[in-house]
Amino acid sequence: MKKYDYQTCLRLPIVLKDEMTTICDEYHINESDLMRKAIVQFVQTINANPTDTLFSKSNSPQNLNL
């Protein structure tokens, strides 16, 4: 297992946490690995298409419901 220097905390709705746990149990992966992979994919998508994402300047942050 690779250790990383940076650590952060994330609050999730219970529904999302349960879905993540189900996926991790089914595929025998760690929740932290799943979150890392999802964040990497998200960052790559934004970097590749900065104007065509959920967080582009044309989308108001107030309307994201996050």
N, C-alpha and C positions, 0 to 999 in steps of 0.2 A: 504494500500500500504506500502510495506517495503522500508525503506530508507537505502541506502548504503553510507559508508564513502568515497569511492573512485569514482572518476569521470574521464572519458577520452573522447577524441574527436576522431571521425572517419570520414575520407573523403571517399565518395563512388561515383562510377560512377552513373550518373543520371538514367541509365537503371536499375541498381541494386536497387537504392533507390525507383524507381517506382514499381518494383516487390515487394519489401518489404512492401510498402504502400498498395498495392493491397491485399496482404496476410493479413496484419493487419486489414484492413477494412473488409475483408470477414469473418475473424474469431473473430473480435471484441477484439483484443489484442493490447497492447501498443508496439510501435516499440522498446523501450528499453527492454521490456520483451522478445521480439523475438530475439534481439541481444544477450542478456544474455543467453538464452536457447541455441542458436547456438554456442556460445563460450564455454559453459559448455560441450556440446556434442563433440565439436572439441577437447577440452583438455582431456576429458575422452578417446576419440579414440586414441589420441597420447600417452597417458599414458599406455593404454592397448596394443598398437602395435607400439612401437617407431620406428621400422625399416620398417614398412609397411604403411607409410603415405606420403602425398604430401611433407612434410617437412623433410623427412628422409635424412640422410647424403648423400645417393646415388643420391638424386635429387639436382641439382645445383640451388641455389637461383636465379641466373641470368636467368634461363629458366622458372621461375614461372609466369612471366608477371603480377605481382601484382602491 
